[in-house]
């Protein structure tokens, strides 16, 4: 679900702004300088995940996610690791 949410954010929030900027002959760099923090929120969710495999090393960490449905895309994470 989180992945679907991020995909929806990409195509409903960011992409229309890029298209709008291109149509109004603005530079696309202007779009990426905007503060979009109030436009959407990313909340933690485990919806859509079957399993999470975590392997910790001395100076590394590998996270493998198994999703309920086939997924190709990007998973966004934000955290502090010690």
C-alpha positions in Angstrom: 0.0 0.0 0.0 2.8 2.4 0.9 4.3 1.7 -2.5 1.0 2.3 -4.3 0.6 5.5 -2.2 4.0 6.8 -3.4 3.2 5.8 -7.0 -0.1 7.8 -6.7 1.8 10.8 -5.2 4.2 10.7 -8.2 1.5 10.7 -10.8 -1.1 12.8 -9.1 1.0 15.5 -7.4 4.4 15.8 -9.1 3.8 14.8 -12.7 0.9 17.3 -13.3 3.1 20.1 -11.9 5.9 19.1 -14.3 3.4 19.1 -17.3 1.9 22.4 -16.2 5.3 24.0 -15.9 6.3 22.7 -19.4 3.0 24.0 -20.9 3.5 27.5 -19.4 7.1 27.6 -20.8 8.7 27.6 -17.3 11.9 25.7 -16.7 11.3 22.3 -15.2 14.0 23.1 -12.6 11.6 25.6 -11.0 9.2 22.8 -10.2 11.8 20.9 -8.1 12.6 24.0 -6.1 9.0 24.1 -4.6 8.3 23.0 -1.1 5.8 20.2 -1.5 5.8 19.1 2.2 2.2 20.3 2.7 1.0 18.7 -0.6 1.3 15.2 0.7 2.3 13.1 3.7 4.2 9.8 3.9 2.9 7.7 6.8 4.3 4.4 7.9 2.4 1.3 6.8 2.8 -2.4 6.6 -0.2 -2.9 4.3 0.8 -4.9 1.2 3.9 -6.5 2.8 4.1 -10.3 3.3 7.5 -10.5 5.0 10.4 -8.4 5.9 13.9 -10.0 6.0 16.6 -8.1 7.9 20.3 -9.0 7.8 22.6 -6.9 10.0 26.3 -6.7 9.6 29.0 -4.8 11.5 28.6 -1.8 9.2 25.8 -2.7 6.9 22.2 -3.7 6.8 20.2 -5.5 4.1 16.4 -5.3 4.0 14.4 -7.6 1.7 10.7 -7.0 1.3 8.2 -9.5 0.1 5.0 -7.9 -1.1 1.5 -9.4 -1.5 1.3 -8.4 -5.2 4.1 -8.1 -7.8 5.8 -4.8 -7.4 8.4 -3.0 -9.4 9.3 0.4 -8.3 10.9 2.3 -5.3 10.3 1.8 -1.6 10.9 4.9 0.4 12.3 4.6 3.9 13.3 7.2 6.5 14.9 6.2 9.7 18.0 6.3 11.9 20.2 3.3 12.1 22.8 2.8 14.8 
